[in-house]
């Protein structure tokens, strides 16, 4: 009985956990791109 309840609880929270993981990964990728582009943009401004 306990195992069944635990399984349903885990199944209930799995989608939210997955969504949070996707958000964390996408935000990390966003910051990696921003930090990667920042020196290039500053260099172009300095050249201009």
C-alpha positions in Angstrom: 0.0 0.0 0.0 2.8 2.4 0.9 4.7 1.6 -2.3 1.7 2.4 -4.4 1.1 5.8 -2.7 4.8 6.7 -3.1 4.7 5.7 -6.8 1.6 7.9 -7.4 3.3 10.8 -5.5 6.5 10.4 -7.6 4.4 10.3 -10.8 2.6 13.4 -9.7 5.8 15.5 -9.2 7.8 14.1 -12.1 6.5 16.6 -14.8 7.2 19.6 -12.6 10.7 18.4 -11.8 11.4 17.8 -15.5 10.1 21.3 -16.4 12.3 22.8 -13.7 15.3 20.9 -15.1 14.6 22.1 -18.6 14.3 25.7 -17.3 17.6 25.5 -15.5 19.4 24.0 -18.5 17.9 26.6 -20.9 18.8 29.5 -18.6 22.3 28.1 -18.3 22.6 27.9 -22.1 21.3 31.5 -22.4 23.9 32.8 -20.0 26.7 30.8 -21.7 25.7 32.4 -25.0 25.5 35.8 -23.5 28.9 35.6 -21.8 30.3 34.1 -25.0 29.0 37.0 -27.1 29.8 39.8 -24.7 33.6 40.1 -25.5 32.8 40.1 -29.2 30.3 42.9 -28.8 32.6 44.9 -26.7 35.5 44.4 -29.2 33.2 45.6 -32.0 32.2 48.7 -30.1 35.9 49.4 -29.3 36.8 49.1 -33.0 33.9 51.3 -34.1 
